[in-house]
């Protein structure tokens, strides 16, 4: 799909970094070999493979020489100064906040998961949910007595933006230790399970959910699905990534009564490379077994709940 200057301006504002870089390359019509040549003329050596990884989201430029290359890319691609660098977030040479929490997912792992999902998506044609706008979305997450992610059920209300949309691609990333081959996908409401693919290294599972009908532009649809996991190690957060703006989002985490956290917090950040914003304390309810957050209008980025066991 072609990119316009307006598309490029939008993704430079919202991120994430890899999509902004990809849009800039497409808009300027520069192949990676040519970009590498321009960088070399500026005294900067970076491989075509690295550039490819950056635009896929499989790797993030973090080292000083890589950040120097990103600043030069802004010049090569005729972009505003700092437009790409700022999407990597401040303090990219230091460990991100929250990375030392037991069971927390690093920002690099989130970026790698996004890149993996895109590669798995590439083999699922026609495109799945590119023509859907999310009106409402609910995730209900279950944490078992061993403090593991047992599974989640998701319900969506979507609106078709074009004729003929008939499927959705759902993504699940397990916690460290997860065996994605053992994760099970269930079609719960108004859909059936199609192709399922996974990647062991990044613990990502991608499931194709086929609707009961082909939607017309403007038509709404309600469907639900679930992932049964329980194969990973103890976790301390649940994270949801959003590639574009949407409607209301509800996240509810339910804990086994034999393993209750001592405190819970909401957190968010704009891109996988940005530091987390302020954590907001959340109260446990439902006899102190559940915690939730509600976001009225989802924006691109990361949203989640983390918790402390002791």
DOTI-862922 format. One record per residue (C-alpha): residue number from 1; residue in three letters; z, x, y. Coordinates in steps of 0.05 Angstrom, whole numbers, plus 5000, padded with zeros to 4 digits. Each point is the difference from the previous one (the first is absolute). Layout:
[doro NUM; ala; [Z; X; Y]],
...
END
This chain:
[doro 1; unk; [5000; 5000; 5000]],
[doro 2; unk; [4982; 5026; 5069]],
[doro 3; unk; [5053; 5016; 5052]],
[doro 4; unk; [4993; 4982; 5074]],
[doro 5; unk; [5034; 5034; 5059]],
[doro 6; unk; [5046; 4938; 5004]],
[doro 7; unk; [5019; 5009; 4926]],
[doro 8; unk; [5014; 5073; 5012]],
[doro 9; unk; [5043; 4986; 5061]],
[doro 10; unk; [5040; 4949; 4961]],
[doro 11; unk; [5015; 5045; 4941]],
[doro 12; unk; [5017; 5058; 5046]],
[doro 13; unk; [5054; 4955; 5028]],
[doro 14; unk; [5027; 4971; 4936]],
[doro 15; unk; [4986; 5055; 4949]],
[doro 16; unk; [5011; 5022; 4947]],
[doro 17; unk; [4974; 5070; 5010]],
[doro 18; unk; [4952; 5002; 4942]],
[doro 19; unk; [4966; 4935; 5019]],
[doro 20; unk; [4994; 5023; 5073]],
[doro 21; unk; [4968; 5066; 4978]],
[doro 22; unk; [4953; 4964; 4953]],
[doro 23; unk; [4979; 4951; 5055]],
[doro 24; unk; [4988; 5057; 5049]],
[doro 25; unk; [4957; 5037; 4950]],
[doro 26; unk; [4960; 4937; 4985]],
[doro 27; unk; [4991; 4982; 5073]],
[doro 28; unk; [4976; 5069; 5020]],
[doro 29; unk; [4956; 5005; 4938]],
[doro 30; unk; [5024; 5070; 4982]],
[doro 31; unk; [5002; 5022; 4927]],
[doro 32; unk; [5059; 5043; 4979]],
[doro 33; unk; [4958; 5063; 4993]],
[doro 34; unk; [4978; 4993; 5072]],
[doro 35; unk; [5071; 4989; 5023]],
[doro 36; unk; [5022; 5062; 4963]],
[doro 37; unk; [4944; 5039; 5035]],
[doro 38; unk; [5024; 4976; 5069]],
[doro 39; unk; [5072; 5020; 4984]],
[doro 40; unk; [4978; 5068; 4976]],
[doro 41; unk; [4966; 5012; 5067]],
[doro 42; unk; [5068; 4987; 5032]],
[doro 43; unk; [5031; 5052; 4955]],
[doro 44; unk; [5033; 4950; 4953]],
[doro 45; unk; [4990; 5004; 4926]],
[doro 46; unk; [5011; 4936; 4960]],
[doro 47; unk; [4966; 4981; 4935]],
[doro 48; unk; [4956; 4939; 4989]],
[doro 49; unk; [5047; 4980; 4944]],
[doro 50; unk; [5060; 4999; 5047]],
[doro 51; unk; [4961; 4959; 5051]],
[doro 52; unk; [4982; 4951; 4945]],
[doro 53; unk; [5072; 4995; 4977]],
[doro 54; unk; [5022; 4987; 5072]],
[doro 55; unk; [4952; 4942; 5009]],
[doro 56; unk; [5018; 4971; 4932]],
[doro 57; unk; [5074; 5002; 5014]],
[doro 58; unk; [5012; 5044; 4939]],
[doro 59; unk; [5027; 5056; 5043]],
[doro 60; unk; [5031; 5004; 5070]],
[doro 61; unk; [4990; 5059; 5047]],
[doro 62; unk; [5070; 5028; 5011]],
[doro 63; unk; [4998; 5076; 5006]],
[doro 64; unk; [4989; 5031; 5069]],
[doro 65; unk; [4929; 5023; 4984]],
[doro 66; unk; [4983; 4930; 4975]],
[doro 67; unk; [5027; 4967; 5063]],
[doro 68; unk; [4958; 5050; 5041]],
[doro 69; unk; [4940; 4976; 4960]],
[doro 70; unk; [5017; 4927; 5016]],
[doro 71; unk; [5003; 5015; 5074]],
[doro 72; unk; [4932; 5033; 4995]],
[doro 73; unk; [4974; 4940; 4962]],
[doro 74; unk; [5017; 4957; 5061]],
[doro 75; unk; [4953; 5044; 5040]],
[doro 76; unk; [4945; 5002; 4947]],
[doro 77; unk; [5002; 4925; 4992]],
[doro 78; unk; [5005; 4987; 5075]],
[doro 79; unk; [5066; 4964; 4995]],
[doro 80; unk; [5056; 4996; 5051]],
[doro 81; unk; [5049; 5058; 4998]],
[doro 82; unk; [5059; 4988; 4953]],
[doro 83; unk; [4968; 4936; 4971]],
[doro 84; unk; [5000; 5027; 4929]],
[doro 85; unk; [5060; 5046; 5005]],
[doro 86; unk; [5046; 4944; 5023]],
[doro 87; unk; [4983; 4960; 4938]],
[doro 88; unk; [5032; 5055; 4959]],
[doro 89; unk; [5065; 4988; 5036]],
[doro 90; unk; [5046; 5048; 5035]],
[doro 91; unk; [5034; 5056; 4962]],
[doro 92; unk; [4947; 5004; 4945]],
[doro 93; unk; [5023; 5070; 4982]],
[doro 94; unk; [5069; 4977; 4982]],
[doro 95; unk; [5025; 4956; 4944]],
[doro 96; unk; [4994; 4926; 5019]],
[doro 97; unk; [5062; 4959; 5012]],
[doro 98; unk; [5025; 4966; 4938]],
[doro 99; unk; [4963; 5047; 4952]],
[doro 100; unk; [5064; 5025; 4970]],
[doro 101; unk; [5025; 4931; 4981]],
[doro 102; unk; [5007; 4993; 4924]],
[doro 103; unk; [4940; 4961; 4974]],
[doro 104; unk; [4967; 4998; 5068]],
[doro 105; unk; [4924; 5008; 5003]],
[doro 106; unk; [4974; 5057; 5043]],
[doro 107; unk; [4948; 4987; 5052]],
[doro 108; unk; [4953; 5046; 4963]],
[doro 109; unk; [5008; 4958; 4937]],
[doro 110; unk; [4983; 4937; 5039]],
[doro 111; unk; [4937; 5032; 5028]],
[doro 112; unk; [4980; 5024; 4932]],
[doro 113; unk; [5012; 4931; 4971]],
[doro 114; unk; [4956; 4968; 5053]],
[doro 115; unk; [4945; 5050; 4985]],
[doro 116; unk; [5006; 4987; 4925]],
[doro 117; unk; [4996; 4924; 5011]],
[doro 118; unk; [4937; 5008; 5040]],
[doro 119; unk; [4968; 5042; 4945]],
[doro 120; unk; [5019; 4949; 4948]],
[doro 121; unk; [4974; 4945; 5045]],
[doro 122; unk; [4933; 5036; 5005]],
[doro 123; unk; [4986; 4985; 4927]],
[doro 124; unk; [5016; 4926; 5007]],
[doro 125; unk; [4938; 4967; 5028]],
[doro 126; unk; [4986; 4955; 5036]],
[doro 127; unk; [5055; 5015; 5052]],
[doro 128; unk; [5061; 4957; 4988]],
[doro 129; unk; [5040; 4979; 5061]],
[doro 130; unk; [4958; 5028; 5056]],
[doro 131; unk; [4984; 4929; 5023]],
[doro 132; unk; [5072; 4974; 4999]],
[doro 133; unk; [5050; 4992; 5056]],
[doro 134; unk; [5073; 4993; 4980]],
[doro 135; unk; [5033; 4938; 5030]],
[doro 136; unk; [5066; 5009; 4962]],
[doro 137; unk; [5027; 5047; 4947]],
[doro 138; unk; [5064; 5002; 4959]],
[doro 139; unk; [5026; 5056; 4955]],
[doro 140; unk; [5060; 4988; 4955]],
[doro 141; unk; [5024; 5065; 4971]],
[doro 142; unk; [5049; 5007; 4942]],
[doro 143; unk; [5046; 5061; 4990]],
[doro 144; unk; [5032; 5005; 4930]],
[doro 145; unk; [5068; 5023; 4977]],
[doro 146; unk; [4975; 5071; 4993]],
[doro 147; unk; [4980; 4999; 5074]],
[doro 148; unk; [4926; 5000; 4982]],
[doro 149; unk; [4943; 4959; 5028]],
[doro 150; unk; [4994; 4946; 4946]],
[doro 151; unk; [4942; 4965; 5033]],
[doro 152; unk; [4975; 4957; 5056]],
[doro 153; unk; [4967; 4933; 5010]],
[doro 154; unk; [4953; 4990; 5058]],
[doro 155; unk; [4972; 4936; 5031]],
[doro 156; unk; [4945; 5000; 5052]],
[doro 157; unk; [4968; 4950; 5047]],
[doro 158; unk; [4932; 5026; 5022]],
[doro 159; unk; [4941; 4977; 5041]],
[doro 160; unk; [4928; 5020; 4982]],
[doro 161; unk; [4963; 5034; 5056]],
[doro 162; unk; [4933; 4993; 4966]],
[doro 163; unk; [4968; 4959; 4945]],
[doro 164; unk; [5005; 5019; 4927]],
[doro 165; unk; [5067; 5036; 4997]],
[doro 166; unk; [5029; 4989; 4931]],
[doro 167; unk; [5050; 5055; 4985]],
[doro 168; unk; [5057; 5043; 5026]],
[doro 169; unk; [5019; 5072; 4982]],
[doro 170; unk; [5075; 5008; 4992]],
[doro 171; unk; [5033; 5069; 5002]],
[doro 172; unk; [5066; 5022; 4969]],
[doro 173; unk; [5032; 5069; 5005]],
[doro 174; unk; [5058; 5014; 4953]],
[doro 175; unk; [5059; 5044; 5016]],
[doro 176; unk; [5003; 5073; 4976]],
[doro 177; unk; [4999; 5001; 4924]],
[doro 178; unk; [4959; 4936; 4996]],
[doro 179; unk; [4949; 4994; 4943]],
[doro 180; unk; [4944; 4959; 5031]],
[doro 181; unk; [4968; 4988; 4932]],
[doro 182; unk; [5061; 4958; 4981]],
[doro 183; unk; [5001; 4958; 5064]],
[doro 184; unk; [4979; 4929; 4986]],
[doro 185; unk; [4962; 4954; 5047]],
[doro 186; unk; [5009; 4924; 4999]],
[doro 187; unk; [4957; 4947; 5034]],
[doro 188; unk; [5052; 4948; 5022]],
[doro 189; unk; [4962; 4949; 5041]],
[doro 190; unk; [4927; 4982; 5015]],
[doro 191; unk; [4971; 5065; 4973]],
[doro 192; unk; [4988; 5039; 4937]],
[doro 193; unk; [5004; 5074; 4985]],
[doro 194; unk; [4935; 5040; 5001]],
[doro 195; unk; [4993; 5075; 4994]],
[doro 196; unk; [5062; 5043; 5004]],
[doro 197; unk; [4999; 5075; 5015]],
[doro 198; unk; [5054; 5052; 5011]],
[doro 199; unk; [5012; 5072; 5018]],
[doro 200; unk; [5056; 5038; 4965]],
[doro 201; unk; [5009; 5055; 5053]],
[doro 202; unk; [5013; 4952; 5058]],
[doro 203; unk; [5030; 4944; 4958]],
[doro 204; unk; [4951; 4950; 5030]],
[doro 205; unk; [4975; 4937; 4966]],
[doro 206; unk; [4943; 4959; 5028]],
[doro 207; unk; [4988; 4930; 4973]],
[doro 208; unk; [4941; 4954; 5014]],
[doro 209; unk; [5022; 4927; 5007]],
[doro 210; unk; [4943; 4950; 4993]],
[doro 211; unk; [5006; 4934; 5037]],
[doro 212; unk; [4985; 4933; 4968]],
[doro 213; unk; [4945; 4988; 5052]],
[doro 214; unk; [4955; 5035; 5049]],
[doro 215; unk; [5025; 4989; 5071]],
[doro 216; unk; [4960; 4979; 5060]],
[doro 217; unk; [5011; 5032; 5068]],
[doro 218; unk; [5062; 4971; 5033]],
[doro 219; unk; [5027; 4972; 4935]],
[doro 220; unk; [5073; 5015; 4981]],
[doro 221; unk; [5026; 5016; 4931]],
[doro 222; unk; [5068; 5009; 4967]],
[doro 223; unk; [5011; 5046; 4940]],
[doro 224; unk; [5055; 5039; 4966]],
[doro 225; unk; [5006; 5060; 4953]],
[doro 226; unk; [5053; 5047; 4973]],
[doro 227; unk; [5010; 5072; 4977]],
[doro 228; unk; [5051; 5014; 4945]],
[doro 229; unk; [5023; 5073; 5004]],
[doro 230; unk; [5069; 5026; 4980]],
[doro 231; unk; [4969; 5067; 4979]],
[doro 232; unk; [5022; 5044; 5058]],
[doro 233; unk; [5064; 5033; 5019]],
[doro 234; unk; [5054; 4973; 5048]],
[doro 235; unk; [4973; 4982; 5068]],
[doro 236; unk; [5029; 4990; 5069]],
[doro 237; unk; [4945; 4963; 5038]],
[doro 238; unk; [4941; 4952; 4996]],
[doro 239; unk; [4941; 5016; 5045]],
[doro 240; unk; [4939; 4957; 5017]],
[doro 241; unk; [4939; 5028; 5035]],
[doro 242; unk; [4954; 4957; 5044]],
[doro 243; unk; [4930; 5024; 5017]],
[doro 244; unk; [4987; 4947; 5052]],
[doro 245; unk; [5036; 4947; 5041]],
[doro 246; unk; [5020; 4936; 4966]],
[doro 247; unk; [5046; 4940; 5002]],
[doro 248; unk; [5072; 4991; 4979]],
[doro 249; unk; [5030; 5046; 4947]],
[doro 250; unk; [5064; 4987; 4960]],
[doro 251; unk; [5031; 5054; 4957]],
[doro 252; unk; [5059; 4982; 4957]],
[doro 253; unk; [5036; 5050; 4954]],
[doro 254; unk; [5046; 4974; 4946]],
[doro 255; unk; [5050; 5046; 4966]],
[doro 256; unk; [5031; 4994; 4932]],
[doro 257; unk; [5073; 4980; 5007]],
[doro 258; unk; [5019; 5062; 4961]],
[doro 259; unk; [4967; 5047; 5051]],
[doro 260; unk; [5011; 4978; 5072]],
[doro 261; unk; [4986; 5045; 5060]],
[doro 262; unk; [5053; 5014; 5052]],
[doro 263; unk; [4953; 4991; 5059]],
[doro 264; unk; [4927; 4983; 5015]],
[doro 265; unk; [4952; 5014; 5058]],
[doro 266; unk; [4933; 4978; 5025]],
[doro 267; unk; [4952; 5055; 5021]],
[doro 268; unk; [4928; 5006; 5025]],
[doro 269; unk; [4950; 5052; 5022]],
[doro 270; unk; [4930; 4996; 5027]],
[doro 271; unk; [4965; 5047; 4952]],
[doro 272; unk; [5016; 5039; 4937]],
[doro 273; unk; [5004; 5062; 5043]],
[doro 274; unk; [5046; 4972; 5054]],
[doro 275; unk; [5076; 5005; 4998]],
[doro 276; unk; [5039; 4938; 4986]],
[doro 277; unk; [5026; 4960; 5057]],
[doro 278; unk; [5072; 4979; 5008]],
[doro 279; unk; [5031; 4969; 4937]],
[doro 280; unk; [5029; 4931; 5010]],
[doro 281; unk; [5059; 4978; 4958]],
[doro 282; unk; [4987; 4940; 4955]],
[doro 283; unk; [5053; 4955; 4970]],
[doro 284; unk; [5003; 4985; 4926]],
[doro 285; unk; [5000; 4926; 4984]],
[doro 286; unk; [4997; 4955; 4938]],
[doro 287; unk; [5068; 5021; 4975]],
[doro 288; unk; [4984; 5070; 5026]],
[doro 289; unk; [4941; 5008; 4953]],
[doro 290; unk; [4940; 4993; 5045]],
[doro 291; unk; [4974; 5028; 5066]],
[doro 292; unk; [4938; 4982; 5039]],
[doro 293; unk; [4959; 5012; 5062]],
[doro 294; unk; [4949; 4956; 5035]],
[doro 295; unk; [4943; 5027; 5043]],
[doro 296; unk; [4967; 4945; 5041]],
[doro 297; unk; [4936; 5038; 5014]],
[doro 298; unk; [4984; 5060; 4956]],
[doro 299; unk; [4968; 5061; 5034]],
[doro 300; unk; [4966; 5058; 4965]],
[doro 301; unk; [5050; 5049; 4971]],
[doro 302; unk; [5059; 5003; 4953]],
[doro 303; unk; [5057; 4950; 4993]],
[doro 304; unk; [5058; 5002; 4952]],
[doro 305; unk; [5073; 4995; 4980]],
[doro 306; unk; [5043; 5058; 4977]],
[doro 307; unk; [5070; 5000; 4973]],
[doro 308; unk; [5059; 5046; 4984]],
[doro 309; unk; [5034; 4997; 4933]],
[doro 310; unk; [5064; 5034; 5021]],
END
